[in-house]
Amino acid sequence: MNFDMSKLDAAERYKLLVNTITPRPVAWVVTEDGKGQRNAAPYSFFNAMGSDPALVAIFIGRDDVRTRAGQKDSLRAIRETGEFTVALVTESDAEKMVLSAVDAPEGVDELDLLGIATKPATMVTPPLIASAPVTYECRLWQFIETTTNAGIVLGEVVAIEIDDRFLGEENGRLRIDAPAMKLVGRAHGAGWYWRGSDQIRIDRKNWPLDEV
Ligand SMILES: Cc1cc2nc3c(=O)[nH]c(=O)nc-3n(C[C@H](O)[C@H](O)[C@H](O)COP(=O)(O)O)c2cc1C
């Protein structure tokens, strides 16, 4: 079956995309707006977009639930301050991450509400989620508005903190034990998440391809 996207409404287009582009990593985004109001929310339209500069991209949609087509708190704060942090989400943090997506009124600090411990970032004002194995400190690099009050946040990663428990050395080179972090990603449908516990290894080849 072929779906002509121009004949579908936004909800149908969303369904086709999020049920097929999986797994998607989850950015647990923390902001602090101009008044010092903190906010935490998850975003799975998220990925790395190169390393020179080191960019991450996050799509933040309109807030149709709470403000009826206004900006989500995360987007408002990022545009106000130009700063945010991202935590990667482990299996043990997953429930709190989902709870932090609640459509809480503006001014509610989900970190306080859910008892999520934080620690200071080194280069930006919003704090880091303390339990996360990896956190990124980001400065807004560019905002691409796709519709009113929604768009793609490109953030330059200015610092990365990785829990020492997942760092090692092999033949003098830094080794990051990502599988041990037990990260989750968004899966098909509402409410389903991927675990990274089942992997396959396929090594890249050099040219010429004499053994395939
Ligand atoms: C796992 C997960 C992934 C989500 N991904 C996105 C996303 O990529 N973009 C988006 O706009 N909202 C996404 N949401 C919804 C937001 O987290 C939700 O609208 C939240 O209330 C926004 O909070 P804020 O207004 O405090 O910024 C996601 C929710 C969950 C649970």
The ligand as a MOL file (V3000), in Angstrom:
LIG
                    3D

  0  0  0     0  0            999 V3000
M  V30 BEGIN CTAB
M  V30 COUNTS 31 33 0 0 0
M  V30 BEGIN ATOM
M  V30 1 C 8.6610 9.1560 25.0620 0
M  V30 2 C 8.0780 10.4700 24.6510 0
M  V30 3 C 8.5830 11.1100 23.5420 0
M  V30 4 C 8.0650 12.3550 23.1490 0
M  V30 5 N 8.6030 12.9550 22.0430 0
M  V30 6 C 8.1490 14.1700 21.6750 0
M  V30 7 C 8.7320 14.8310 20.5480 0
M  V30 8 O 9.6540 14.3310 19.8980 0
M  V30 9 N 8.2590 16.0640 20.2240 0
M  V30 10 C 7.2570 16.6590 20.9340 0
M  V30 11 O 6.8780 17.7850 20.6130 0
M  V30 12 N 6.6880 16.0600 22.0190 0
M  V30 13 C 7.1140 14.8410 22.3970 0
M  V30 14 N 6.5760 14.2280 23.4920 0
M  V30 15 C 5.5420 14.9350 24.2680 0
M  V30 16 C 6.1470 15.9540 25.2380 0
M  V30 17 O 7.0470 15.3330 26.1410 0
M  V30 18 C 5.0010 16.6090 26.0420 0
M  V30 19 O 4.2260 17.3890 25.1480 0
M  V30 20 C 5.4470 17.4620 27.2200 0
M  V30 21 O 4.3230 17.7620 28.0280 0
M  V30 22 C 6.0870 18.7630 26.8060 0
M  V30 23 O 6.4540 19.4180 27.9800 0
M  V30 24 P 6.7360 20.9560 28.1470 0
M  V30 25 O 5.5200 21.7480 27.6740 0
M  V30 26 O 6.9480 21.0390 29.6140 0
M  V30 27 O 7.9530 21.2660 27.3350 0
M  V30 28 C 7.0220 12.9640 23.8860 0
M  V30 29 C 6.5000 12.2920 25.0060 0
M  V30 30 C 7.0170 11.0540 25.3710 0
M  V30 31 C 6.4570 10.3440 26.5750 0
M  V30 END ATOM
M  V30 BEGIN BOND
M  V30 1 1 1 2
M  V30 2 1 2 3
M  V30 3 2 2 30
M  V30 4 2 3 4
M  V30 5 1 4 5
M  V30 6 1 4 28
M  V30 7 2 5 6
M  V30 8 1 6 7
M  V30 9 1 6 13
M  V30 10 2 7 8
M  V30 11 1 7 9
M  V30 12 1 9 10
M  V30 13 2 10 11
M  V30 14 1 10 12
M  V30 15 2 12 13
M  V30 16 1 13 14
M  V30 17 1 14 15
M  V30 18 1 14 28
M  V30 19 1 15 16
M  V30 20 1 16 17
M  V30 21 1 16 18
M  V30 22 1 18 19
M  V30 23 1 18 20
M  V30 24 1 20 21
M  V30 25 1 20 22
M  V30 26 1 22 23
M  V30 27 1 23 24
M  V30 28 2 24 25
M  V30 29 1 24 26
M  V30 30 1 24 27
M  V30 31 2 28 29
M  V30 32 1 29 30
M  V30 33 1 30 31
M  V30 END BOND
M  V30 END CTAB
M  END
